[in-house]
Amino acid sequence: MRFCRLVDTHRYPGSIICLFALLFLSFFTGVSGTALAATDPIPSTYYQDLVELFNRKSMNVQKPSELLVEAGYWQSEKVIFRDVEYSSEVWRLTNDPDYTRHHNTVNRTPWNRDGSLLSLFSSRYVPGYEHTGWFRFFIMDADGNRFRLMEPHGVAKATLIPDYAAITAWDRENPSVMYFAYFDGLYSVDVSASDLMTLVEPLPFSDRRKVIMSYLSEDNVVLVNEKSSSSYYFNIYMIDLKKSPGESGRLIYYNTDFNITGVEGHSVDNEWHYHDLMFMRKPVNSFSINFGPSGDVGEYVTFEIPYDGNSDNISVAFTKYDDVRPYYSHPFWAADGRHVAYFGESRVDANDWGLQLRDHLTQTPIATLTPFLKAGGGHTAWDGYDPDWVFAAATSWDWSGTIIKAKTDGSYSAPFVRTYTRKNGGSSDYSSFARPAQSPDGTKVLFTSSMLQNTDTKTDVYIAVARRPYPPKNLRATSVSQSGVSIAWDDPDVSREVKGYHVYRSVDSDNNFWEVSPGLIPARQYLDTGVATGHSYYYAVTCEEHSGLESDYLSNVIRADVSGGSGNWQNYRAEGLSGWDTTPPGRVGKLQVSQLASGVYELTWESPPDMDIRYYNIYYSVAGNPARDQRRLIASPGGLSTRFVDWQANTSYSPFYGVTAVDRAGNESPATYYPPTESDNTPPATVTDLEGSPSP
């Protein structure tokens, strides 16, 4: 907490919760039942110390979706916790007994261009619609604080097209536009224009289903392919969105039956279907194609196909049968189109299995990014634009079941989150793999996990934070006088997700920084008029993403000396100062709880006066005041929230809740409890009886 506004706060009187008080509150607040458990139940199996969330996993509760949707938006389902092995911040974004995932294949990120929105795919019940288990698309704010059903309109079949397409891809330039392929054409949806759907380009052979299997090229070309009921086949379509409809070169298409002969490991008989297809992110927009069945391992040779499909210019991209070009398992191309990350060997028969980085243009290995036999198989993720970091989900060897972040110079690699997926036993499907996706600036990885589902055929969506956004660079003063200090700065080199900035100031010393800007500001400049002659002012700036993440270290620090009618400034310190904010926010006020149905409770509260609240933590117990501990955590609604409906409470006992505020620096306030205690200083009970937690 570093900036406050003055409002009235509320403190509850009393220090002892007695049976009489509980009965009194139950009568007047509508909370029924007075049973108090001796201890909180402990599930036989749980992960990440999410004890209470695993308790709720076993409850057979009907989700009251009508109570959870307001003005078209679902309440936040987010829970923010720490990975118990690696201490990374992890968000569980969805909580529904039905399936939710980020897409129907690999090779595309669910984030839009600037990281402000996510597209999710869910079979959840939607109030007002028949619940058939049919998948629908949802649009979620990047901070996970709210999401809504996408409801396209504007063309015939508008509501059918996205659901039937099952795959979408975001525009490379417009953060509000996403694309779907259908039998008769390519369609766009503008989520900033009430989901207006437009036919972008009619496509021939309208009797054939079409999908977008690859992300868009870096210069906004859409690659559409045809799909039968069981595989991909027939034609490839290229739609160049830079060209106007009807303009020459706007649409080209050709057959995938190239009749490639004389290549070891390839059969012409396989050219009617393919396992994988994606742009290589090159300026010439060539793409890679791996022939073979879509639902199984393809051939151990992958071809590079020119944009125009000219068979004379087709070449082998990589293969297991060539001493120069090793086979790339689940490759992902960097934004420069030159470098590629993949699982495998650096060279054929090098026997250095792991996550590799290679210069594809010169066919030169750059680095084996992981230690020998630490990580193998799985999927890579380099969707973003940070050239320094690549992610990968290993499925074999020591780091199996984790997501790795690896520095592309080979100097660092390590797991940073354990996914705990496919842990329920029984059947599972392809989507229950973690399948990581990288955010545009590489600050986060999104993955799926069945950890908190009852079956591995259903998943929730999670995000793990790999790093905070980089701070601005080149902070400087543009004028210094007794009337004010004007400063300006530049964006960091990787800044697609940056929403705005925070300006911090320390007076007459460099160790007491407080936010001086009025919250998040969008401009790369700021005028501080609160200065006086004879003082020195130290300034630094941070970036904040659309996700709510703020830089965890400051920009370079400058010093401005105000004297008389003028002043001067100097660069004082290089970037890197951290830990400037260690002050927790104030308590939430007036926490009230009312029962809406059996096991369903509505919580409301008043925000504390702090301006930097990022989210709230809600803790739950049936045995007294819950500990401010991950084991009792049930929800983390956003900083603008003052209401939450808990629909999975234990129906046999009365609820005890604690609500805290967490600021952008991660400082957490003391809890406010329900039922209220006589003193806000009363510490929570210690969580006990937690033996038996399974090792990872």
Order of alpha helices (4+ residues) and beta strands (2+ residues): alpha-alpha-alpha-beta-beta-beta-beta-beta-beta-beta-beta-alpha-beta-beta-beta-beta-beta-beta-beta-beta-beta-beta-beta-beta-beta-beta-beta-beta-beta-beta-beta-beta-beta-beta-beta-beta-beta-beta-beta-beta-beta-beta-beta-beta-beta-beta-beta-beta-beta-beta
